Amino acid sequence: MPPTFPTTGMPCRAPRVRRAAVAVVTALTLPLVAACDGTAPQPSAAPTTAGPTGPETPTAAPSGLPTLTASPPAGSEPSTPLPDARTVRGRASTVTGTVDEATLTAYAAMADRAVAEVSTRWTRTWPRRVSVVAPKDATQFREQVGRADDLSQVAAITDGPIGPDGRATADRIVVNPDAFARLTAEGRQFVLTHESTHVAVRSSLAGVAPLWLVEGYADHVGYSASDRRVTELAAPLLEKVADGGGPKRLPTQGDLDPARGEIAPGYLASWLAVELIARRHGEPALRRFYEASTVDGSPAQADTAMDRAFRDVLGTSRADFTKAWLSDLNRLAAPK
């Protein structure tokens, strides 16, 4: 996981940015689960399998160790090809990896469903197709994403080159095999839908948005197909709220940085903030709020744009919205 974005008029930015999405709820994890369980559905359209090949987008992967900021720094070294990789193609997905073909096929089915779900919510024009890279082990995953820090909380990373107009041109979703092994089929579907949301937004909207909104919106789309209760999905956050250790303000970039500690509560807090906007104002207003909070500039400028968007799009203020959101968290965390 992880998805904001450089924009037109800023060609000096690094050619690749990354995002991270995490498996944030115990409800979607299992103590031990194979990379692909036997109940995972197959693609509805029979996929075709290509011979061994490298990743679908073998362009620059970051060489440094950036944190998960809204627009992290990136290097220009080419990503390492996956040895002996093969490719499975679904209706709306291309999955390349070194895991077994059954797992690639299952991922293609999930990615196809993810694209369909994202397309119903994100109405801007985007390719409506995703590329997934599925390494077989942690070493290959780290080589693909160019990081050596602790990624145990990260289920997948979306990265890709940025075009001259500031939009991503060839994003790929790189799966963390260790994290996926701990997820149920529903959890893997959530992650691929979350990351596909990043692909859709990055390819159709140039600029930088507040990270809580970026990740909260991706979670909003990712959880949309779940029939689980909000209190079950958000349990790790709501337990902290009940104990008096919940958030006091909207999540910052640091709250969503795995290098600084546990990030599940920050992601869940971001999701519930976005859910509140969608519930009170509707999906079209949520999209307009996202668009109005996205700017060609710095994260600080995006924060300023967000304050205007609260007023102009939602008819409120950040302070008043935060009070309503914190009240909502307390309501959800209250004993039933």
Helices and strands as residue ranges (DSSP letters): E 16-22, G 26-28, E 48-50, E 60-61, E 77-78, E 86-89, E 93-97, H 101-121, E 130-134, H 138-145, E 154-161, E 172-175, H 177-180, H 185-204, H 211-222, G 223-225, H 230-233, H 235-242, G 254-256, G 258-260, H 264-281, H 283-292, H 299-312, H 318-333
